[in-house]
Amino acid sequence: MKNFKQLLIASLLAIVAFNVQALPITGTLEMTGGAYAIDAAGNRTNNALSAVAIDFDLFGADKFRVSTKSGDFASIVSSKGDIKDFQFNSFAGPIADFWKIDAFSFTLMDVMQTSTSNSVFDLAGVGIISAAGFSDTAASWRFTANTSGGGVFSWSATNITSVPEPGILSLLVMGLIGFGLHRKN
């Protein structure tokens, strides 16, 4: 009976250990700042259709300001984060740490231009949001701006729905316990 109790306790601890996993990041984060359209020659342009890149510029630096935050992003304390300039036409990503604020960072994996207006450009993309204590989370990205230098951009975290491997391992452990109990009888 003593061996049975030890086996049961060890098995329960194994199940708990296998089920410990980081949670995905959820919520939204909206950012504002200066963003300028850059043409193929590397100059600022007022024509969004000729733009190939974005130059972020908030008070002379590649920064953004948080305008709205929810979910896990509500823990963000800083009001400003870092963001990298990038080329969206002939995107050569991924761009690691495309933006960073407090413990959160975003790796831009892909981007496409969705606008056809002369004065407004609209970009959409996908990437991975990371933060300590969370699992890396797939996220969508959207950026809209007019060519006068103002921009609003936001990220929305999306959950990945799949059966986690720790759940499968727990089922395996429970099955082995059952075989062990059956064999003792």
MINU-880466 format. One record per residue (C-alpha): residue in one letter; x, y, z. Coordinates in pm, whole numbers, plus 50000, padded with zeros to 5 digits. Example, Ala and Ser with C-alpha at 12.3 -4.5 7.8 and 13.67 -1.06 7.14 Angstrom:
# MINU-880466
a512304955050780
s513674989450714
***
This chain:
# MINU-880466
m500005000050000
k502935023350077
n504335018549723
f500905025849579
k500705059249766
q504205068749653
l503345059749293
l500125079649311
i501825110649457
a504665109049204
s502175105148919
l500075134749032
l503195156349060
a504195145648708
i500765155048574
v500925189448737
a504465195148610
f503505185848254
n500525209548258
v502535240148366
q502965261648060
a503105298647975
l499925315547859
p499605334247529
i499585372247529
t496105386947485
g494805422147442
t495425451647216
l498035478747201
e497515510446999
m500365534146926
t500735568446773
g503685588146650
g505295604546355
a505635582446050
y506845594545713
a506545578445371
i509915572445204
d510325567944827
a512765545144642
a515415572844640
g515305574945021
n513475608245035
r510275617445220
t507305618044987
n503715630445005
n502585603844758
a501705571544938
l501615552644607
s505335559144551
a506325550444909
v508455519544968
a509445524645332
i508425540545662
d510565564245869
f509285566046228
d510085599046395
l508645609746729
f510505640746848
g513645631246653
a513805594446752
d512445560846634
k509815560446908
f506065556546948
r503635567247216
v501075543247368
s497535556247314
t495405526247422
k496215493447595
s494145464147719
g494495428247837
d498075418247914
f499315451147768
a497575469848054
s500695462048262
i502825484748041
v504165513448252
s506195532747994
s504465558147774
k507005555147490
g508515525447311
d511115519247041
i510225510846681
k512405503946377
d512155520546036
f511535494845763
q510955488745394
f507565473545316
n507855472544936
s510105442444873
f509945433545242
a513095415345351
g511915403845696
p511605391145952
i512545421146167
a513355410546523
d512335435446794
f510465456246537
w508935473846836
k509745471047206
i508155485247518
d508755473547874
a508835435147866
f507005432447530
s508595429747186
f507215422646840
t508975404446556
l507515414846222
m507265384245997
d505385397445693
v503755429545569
m501695440245269
q500405473745146
t496615474645126
s496015511045028
t495705526744684
s495215563144791
n497705590744708
s497625606445055
v496995576945289
f498795544045311
d497555513245490
l499775483745579
a498855450445736
g501045422345857
v501675394246099
g504315386546355
i505125372746698
i504675391347028
s507035380247306
a507335388047677
a508875370747977
g506365348148150
f504215343747836
s504395320447541
d505245336647207
t501945346847050
a501005351046684
a499585385746625
s498215407246348
w499545442046277
r497895471846110
f499375506046029
t497575535445872
a499005570045818
n498645600345599
t501655613445412
s501805645145622
g503655625945894
g500975614646138
g500255578146194
v498205554246402
f499235518046427
s498035489246640
w498685452946724
s496135426946829
a497195394346990
t495475362846869
n495355329647051
i496675298546883
t494165270346925
s495765236246935
v496005206947174
p499045214247390
e501685187147408
p501675187147792
g498045175047778
i499065145147567
l501895137247809
s499445138748102
l497195113347930
l500205090647877
v501185092948245
m497615085348355
g497545055048125
l500805042048271
i499365046348622
g496345025948517
f498544998048383
g500574998548705
l497434996148920
h495974968448703
r499204948448722
k499284950349106
n495764935649131
***
